[in-house]
Amino acid sequence: MNQISLHIDGSLHSGVHPGGGVENPIGHLGDRVLLADGYCLRSFFRMLARYPLLQGLSEFLPGLMDRYRQIGEAPACPGQEALDFGKTIEIIGFPGKPRLELYTCLRGASREQPLDLRSMDLPALVDAPIGLGKLRHIIFGDRVDVLEFETAYTLFEFIDGVAWELGFHTTPGECEMRR
């Protein structure tokens, strides 16, 4: 599988192209993603700004880009150490009539426990570094079994998964609860 590295300035680099730089990312959507050290959500939005074609991959991205442009240089959320992008496979109803569900997720991680992004505003997340987590295989049946595996993520999975989570699970500033 070809690999594409995502850099903090928003650029994409592939070993397939001379010089490594990518001009048209569409042909690389199936490539395995590698994240540069220090990659964060701000880097993700820089990538979308640098390669506007990628904004067409999800209906959430244009609105998220508008929200990002309004942020400026907001500080990271206190206690927010990192974001973890992961993949989950669930087998539900085994034994019996099983059903398989496969999805990606983006979660916040702190020292204590994973953090839910639903109540967090985008400015609180943009500078938190992102890591690529393991695949979680969950089997629901007479008992619940959870296995974790190393896995690869494609550029499309990464973009679509981050867009989905941020589109549904972050609170726009106008809805945020004030203290």
Protein Blocks (a to p, Z undefined) as FASTA:
>chain_A
ZZddddfkopacdfkbghhiafblmlmmmpccdddehiafklmmmmmmmmmmlmmmpfkl
mmmmmmmmmnopadddehiabdcdddddddehiacjdddddddddddddfkbccdfklpc
fklmmmpccdddddddddddfbccdddddddddfklmmmmmmmmmmmmcccfklpccZZ
